[in-house]
Amino acid sequence: MSDPQPRIHPTACIDSGAKLASDVRVGPYSIIGPDVSIGPGTRIQSHAVIERHTTIGSNGIISHHATVGIPPQDFTYAGEPTRLVIGDEVRIGEYVNISRGTIKGGGQTTIGNRVYLMAYSHVGHDSTVEDDVILTNGTALAGHVLVEEKAYLSANASIHQFCRVGTLAMISGNSIIIQDVAPYTKIVGLPGKLVGLNLVGLRRAGLDQEEIRALKQAYTKIFDREIPLEHALEQARTISKGNTYVNRLIEFFENSQRGVIRTTRK
């Protein structure tokens, strides 16, 4: 039996230089520009715009009125052919916008696999969003932001440029982030402050009781503002004993360029 729905709606506008897998569906009034590549099983809903130099993986959804691969919102951008690369099984909600990179920022914005960008969220130029991240409604990433895998950013959270959000971190709604967010932690407020470990997220990620216990012990050392950070990290190393999660937490601090949020919410 033939499919009653057209694969490409007749009102869609697709540049001759775009490459779409044979089963990609494109809804009414959507626009796809040159040098766009879209993998198998991906669905483009109505009124979406996918601009030039964008690669999208398989089995994704681009929802109504999303704008994907738009020019970076950066005054130094002069039309260079920078890119946006999106992985597999990515869901992009209504009115989401994602910018391409800039030359000074490495030339590419990257979205990993199984990422969910809910309605009205924004990913700025040269940002990297790793696998299994969720950005809920209205979340905004400025340019050059890194969000590590399985982080969860709640509605209307705003992340300052060049900040880094660690793996399995959780940021509460309406929070403003101006420094790095350590892995496995929960942050809330304006500006964002620490409220503890993301224990629910850790359990869902499959950490066992011993791994979580070690993280709790390291947490009490590292986030004690009465102890100089260098000494706190040294104490945490004695706890780690090869614990991958504790070691990653320590390395995050050692590699931070903006400083990591250690202030606790009262």
Steps between C-alpha positions, in 0.01 A plus 500: 500500500635845412562758774208748497720780637760658271855460623582858400210739528451697177528832683845415645800679348811283476824624345647282227822480699332333799535124551210320663477126568227330300256472792538849647166676534464875459184681607315798353685826441831378638822634348822302462809681374814402309764265643250344739518125563216317679524133598242222467183497704510869590176699489479871430167648606331812364663843466843382615807673358829313462767729366825427319797292618296281734526124551220312678517131592238228487158460664473856625206737522515867405177652631282781369666840456846387620793692348806280466845597376434872509792746482676556833388797704849643510604839365829359368329246276551595135320224315769232523385141425486378859297193596240342721521124561210315666509132599244221490160482668503868588167664573482873430184663633282781374670837445842371606791680337853371459788707361793389291853556627745784445852487363648630826306236696615203294241526225241252628206464735443135599196317634552137608270198485160465669493864604161657570474876445154601615294790366661845482843384617810653341847362429751773423793493260798269561320318782520126555209303643602141569292181491174458694477861614159657561440873460146576613279785380669836459850390606768719342865416438722792406793449264784259575309306767573131568224284649628153583303178460178436693479848647149636558426871465156607620272764349643844427845425639762729345865404459769767458742475210803272545340321794511124539223284648627165628358157435184406691470851641149638552422872473167622633261723309574871461856457628778725371837326459812717484760239602555133425257247649676194645396150392232324708386816679172693525492875450221750562458875506607834359793479498513122521600347833572147610229293672666158508560194288254395231426172679193413294698545180791294634272208590325515164840492331575169674754599764510253787498586871879487537552736207245745636648476851844590364354796312327621816828484691687685225220756481533590868870569448497678164207730573611604848565871447702510823768285338714648219409328176847354443492331840140388452588327173798330662275363774253379238779309324554293814134402483485415131706177505441456129133606509433623146231745608705663775800529268285666236372749756857587602612534137208732428627744761857472377396582143255780574572836338217702657502349847244254633194590704574416866267746669223318684143621508401605852 
